[in-house]
């Protein structure tokens, strides 16, 4: 019977009219909800633990909840502080963060404190093990489902002391790899599909701190998403202490003395609009009066929207550098492609969205980003343009996947000389070099790419070989310069091949995207055995050309291009795959580009954005030359953008 509801008969609908208003709290206080809000998405990240002399601090616990809330109410929020830095062996635990919603308190647990010589300690994520007791600290101390964090890594207790990495929200801390290599911090968790990229590290929170090391070698750096930032403590050469966790990420502090402080926590409240079913006139009238009624432009799709967002690839090195291949553009996807690289589908409203499809980078230039809604894929890293000497890789080499190093990217060599022998008369060799272009930079979870390979050389007169590193790809790191001392096996010798891309069937056919570009190669005299330039990685990576030529040394046919590649110019990445460009070569002459016989580096391939949803959704796009709409035989609707523009999403 219709009573007191304006004559509308139907089920009572407890609707939320929050209009997706998002409030970020970086310190304790209240969030005042809108009158029509009944449901909110809430991110609760606790403070990270500080590192220790050895073990990295654990990240603060991370919980992503959907909670009932009261509209027009001050909701109490507590933001936990990070564990304070300590001057000696043992760090400090992070503090809890919490929200009080409808009389219930929901908390995340502070990150575990790093220990110098004892077992790692529990927390939201656990800390890494100290050197005398290898045991790692347990994560998810609050015993929540799903878990709020992960355990730390174990330490190495013999020889030099190397601590384990602190656990992160996305992965456990890495175990110490040897007495010369401490463990990396566990990766943080990417919540950007819900809360965007404006907070944390581009939407990534709660990474573990890197472990500390008592040795001249570098300690483990915090891994992707880590606020710990890679503890730089090197006791024997007087280096400074561990890196601090980034404020308001819940990152764990890194190891060594003094310890790195943990990053403070954060709480984000997103007031949801959820309005399915039937509403009585009184409810509609009240929502209209308070301007909280959902308009026609605010309709939730109520289906999963899958996506593929690939950035432009980086450019390969010029022909006078025996350089590296360009890194592939960042690869981010849901629903299709390799399982470990699938993120959650998007839950968005109807409307018109701006789409950016990143262009590929030119010679030795970084690729451009691609974006849709909250998803950003980073442009591929540029190949090293010239010799850089010891130290850090050049900034533009970092990207979705890293750009490859040129042949002397580690000159002078950081390794002991290779043994002298009859076929290796000169003791000076570097193979491969130490520097690589960083991938997954900035970090996402799942990772959007991989590092490059290293360039290197074996400088031994008539048997000398030189090669660049391959650009990183979506599923694999770029290949290293492939040669052993004295020109011996492995065979065939070659510049680094580009890292493999990722196959993805979102368009229907299984197509690979984001392969790295191949690295260049050069051999002296008759090059025994032969050497070839690097091949492009599957997924549009460009093939490299070889350096053959010029007085005074005749570098002739036993130095070859990548298979099936002609000319002195490096091959460009395939359009709309995000493939990295291949390195250029040289046939004759010397001098600056475009001098005689000097090839240019291949450009990176442009990116692509693809959306796919069930048949209830309709797509249209602009400009028409960039947009292609189609229907899969199974009924799904597909939108493909090969250049920047807009996509309009509606209900069919």
CORPE-V856579 format. One record per residue. N is the residue number from 1. RES is the residue in one letter. BURIAL is b if it has 9 or more other C-alpha atoms within 8 Angstrom, else e. Layout:
# CORPE-V856579
N,RES,BURIAL  N,RES,BURIAL
This chain:
# CORPE-V856579
1,X,e  2,X,e  3,X,e  4,X,e  5,X,b  6,X,b  7,X,e  8,X,b  9,X,e  10,X,e  11,X,e  12,X,e  13,X,e  14,X,e  15,X,b  16,X,b  17,X,b  18,X,b  19,X,b  20,X,e  21,X,e  22,X,b  23,X,e  24,X,e  25,X,b  26,X,b  27,X,e  28,X,b  29,X,e  30,X,e  31,X,b  32,X,e  33,X,b  34,X,b  35,X,b  36,X,b  37,X,b  38,X,b  39,X,b  40,X,b  41,X,b  42,X,b  43,X,b  44,X,b  45,X,b  46,X,b  47,X,b  48,X,b  49,X,b  50,X,b  51,X,b  52,X,b  53,X,b  54,X,b  55,X,b  56,X,b  57,X,b  58,X,b  59,X,b  60,X,b  61,X,b  62,X,b  63,X,b  64,X,e  65,X,e  66,X,e  67,X,b  68,X,b  69,X,b  70,X,b  71,X,b  72,X,b  73,X,b  74,X,e  75,X,b  76,X,b  77,X,b  78,X,b  79,X,b  80,X,b  81,X,b  82,X,b  83,X,b  84,X,b  85,X,b  86,X,b  87,X,e  88,X,b  89,X,b  90,X,b  91,X,b  92,X,b  93,X,b  94,X,b  95,X,b  96,X,b  97,X,b  98,X,b  99,X,b  100,X,b  101,X,b  102,X,e  103,X,e  104,X,e  105,X,e  106,X,e  107,X,b  108,X,b  109,X,b  110,X,b  111,X,b  112,X,b  113,X,b  114,X,b  115,X,b  116,X,b  117,X,b  118,X,b  119,X,b  120,X,b  121,X,b  122,X,b  123,X,b  124,X,b  125,X,b  126,X,b  127,X,b  128,X,b  129,X,b  130,X,b  131,X,b  132,X,e  133,X,b  134,X,b  135,X,b  136,X,b  137,X,b  138,X,b  139,X,b  140,X,b  141,X,b  142,X,b  143,X,e  144,X,e  145,X,e  146,X,e  147,X,b  148,X,b  149,X,b  150,X,b  151,X,b  152,X,b  153,X,b  154,X,b  155,X,b  156,X,b  157,X,b  158,X,e  159,X,e  160,X,b  161,X,b  162,X,b  163,X,b  164,X,b  165,X,b  166,X,b  167,X,b  168,X,b  169,X,b  170,X,b  171,X,b  172,X,b  173,X,b  174,X,b  175,X,b  176,X,b  177,X,b  178,X,e  179,X,b  180,X,b  181,X,b  182,X,b  183,X,b  184,X,b  185,X,b  186,X,b  187,X,b  188,X,b  189,X,b  190,X,b  191,X,b  192,X,b  193,X,b  194,X,e  195,X,b  196,X,b  197,X,b  198,X,e  199,X,e  200,X,b  201,X,b  202,X,b  203,X,b  204,X,b  205,X,b  206,X,b  207,X,b  208,X,b  209,X,b  210,X,b  211,X,b  212,X,b  213,X,b  214,X,b  215,X,b  216,X,b  217,X,e  218,X,b  219,X,b  220,X,b  221,X,b  222,X,b  223,X,b  224,X,b  225,X,b  226,X,b  227,X,b  228,X,b  229,X,b  230,X,b  231,X,b  232,X,b  233,X,b  234,X,b  235,X,b  236,X,e  237,X,e  238,X,e  239,X,b  240,X,b  241,X,b  242,X,b  243,X,b  244,X,b  245,X,b  246,X,b  247,X,b  248,X,b  249,X,b  250,X,b  251,X,b  252,X,b  253,X,b  254,X,b  255,X,b  256,X,b  257,X,b  258,X,b  259,X,b  260,X,b  261,X,b  262,X,b  263,X,b  264,X,b  265,X,b  266,X,b  267,X,b  268,X,b  269,X,b  270,X,b  271,X,b  272,X,b  273,X,b  274,X,b  275,X,e  276,X,e  277,X,e  278,X,e  279,X,b  280,X,b  281,X,b  282,X,e  283,X,e  284,X,b  285,X,e  286,X,e  287,X,b  288,X,b  289,X,e  290,X,b  291,X,e  292,X,b  293,X,b  294,X,b  295,X,e  296,X,e  297,X,e  298,X,b  299,X,b  300,X,b  301,X,b  302,X,e  303,X,e  304,X,b  305,X,b  306,X,b  307,X,b  308,X,b  309,X,b  310,X,b  311,X,b  312,X,b  313,X,b  314,X,b  315,X,b  316,X,b  317,X,b  318,X,b  319,X,b  320,X,b  321,X,b  322,X,b  323,X,b  324,X,b  325,X,b  326,X,b  327,X,b  328,X,b  329,X,b  330,X,b  331,X,b  332,X,b  333,X,b  334,X,b  335,X,b  336,X,b  337,X,b  338,X,b  339,X,e  340,X,e  341,X,b  342,X,b  343,X,b  344,X,e  345,X,b  346,X,b  347,X,b  348,X,e  349,X,b  350,X,b  351,X,b  352,X,e  353,X,b  354,X,b  355,X,b  356,X,b  357,X,b  358,X,b  359,X,b  360,X,b  361,X,b  362,X,b  363,X,b  364,X,b  365,X,b  366,X,b  367,X,b  368,X,b  369,X,b  370,X,b  371,X,b  372,X,b  373,X,e  374,X,b  375,X,b  376,X,b  377,X,b  378,X,b  379,X,b  380,X,b  381,X,b  382,X,b  383,X,b  384,X,b  385,X,b  386,X,e  387,X,b  388,X,b  389,X,b  390,X,b  391,X,e  392,X,e  393,X,b  394,X,b  395,X,e  396,X,b  397,X,b  398,X,b  399,X,b  400,X,b  401,X,b  402,X,b  403,X,b  404,X,b  405,X,b  406,X,b  407,X,b  408,X,b  409,X,b  410,X,b  411,X,b  412,X,e  413,X,b  414,X,b  415,X,e  416,X,e  417,X,e  418,X,e  419,X,e  420,X,e  421,X,e  422,X,e  423,X,e  424,X,b  425,X,e  426,X,e  427,X,b  428,X,b  429,X,b  430,X,b  431,X,b  432,X,b  433,X,b  434,X,e  435,X,b  436,X,b  437,X,b  438,X,b  439,X,b  440,X,b  441,X,b  442,X,b  443,X,b  444,X,b  445,X,b  446,X,b  447,X,b  448,X,b  449,X,b  450,X,b  451,X,b  452,X,b  453,X,b  454,X,b  455,X,b  456,X,b  457,X,b  458,X,b  459,X,b  460,X,b  461,X,e  462,X,e  463,X,b  464,X,b  465,X,b  466,X,b  467,X,b  468,X,b  469,X,b  470,X,b  471,X,b  472,X,b  473,X,b  474,X,b  475,X,b  476,X,b  477,X,b  478,X,b  479,X,b  480,X,b  481,X,b  482,X,b  483,X,b  484,X,b  485,X,b  486,X,b  487,X,b  488,X,b  489,X,e  490,X,e  491,X,e  492,X,e  493,X,b  494,X,b  495,X,b  496,X,b  497,X,b  498,X,b  499,X,b  500,X,b  501,X,b  502,X,b  503,X,b  504,X,b  505,X,b  506,X,b  507,X,b  508,X,e  509,X,e  510,X,b  511,X,e  512,X,b  513,X,b  514,X,b  515,X,b  516,X,b  517,X,b  518,X,b  519,X,b  520,X,b  521,X,b  522,X,b  523,X,b  524,X,b  525,X,b  526,X,b  527,X,b  528,X,e  529,X,b  530,X,b  531,X,b  532,X,b  533,X,b  534,X,b  535,X,b  536,X,b  537,X,b  538,X,b  539,X,b  540,X,b  541,X,b  542,X,b  543,X,b  544,X,b  545,X,b  546,X,b  547,X,b  548,X,b  549,X,b  550,X,b  551,X,e  552,X,e  553,X,e  554,X,b  555,X,b  556,X,b  557,X,e  558,X,b  559,X,b  560,X,b  561,X,b  562,X,b  563,X,e  564,X,e  565,X,b  566,X,e  567,X,e  568,X,b  569,X,b  570,X,b  571,X,b  572,X,b  573,X,b  574,X,b  575,X,b  576,X,b  577,X,b  578,X,b  579,X,b  580,X,b  581,X,b  582,X,b  583,X,b  584,X,b  585,X,b  586,X,b  587,X,b  588,X,b  589,X,b  590,X,b  591,X,e  592,X,e  593,X,b  594,X,e  595,X,b  596,X,b  597,X,b  598,X,b  599,X,b  600,X,b  601,X,b  602,X,b  603,X,b  604,X,b  605,X,b  606,X,b  607,X,b  608,X,b  609,X,b  610,X,b  611,X,b  612,X,b  613,X,b  614,X,b  615,X,b  616,X,e  617,X,b  618,X,b  619,X,b  620,X,b  621,X,b  622,X,b  623,X,e  624,X,e  625,X,e  626,X,b  627,X,b  628,X,b  629,X,b  630,X,e  631,X,b  632,X,b  633,X,e  634,X,e  635,X,e  636,X,b  637,X,b  638,X,b  639,X,b  640,X,b  641,X,b  642,X,b  643,X,b  644,X,b  645,X,b  646,X,b  647,X,b  648,X,b  649,X,b  650,X,b  651,X,e  652,X,e
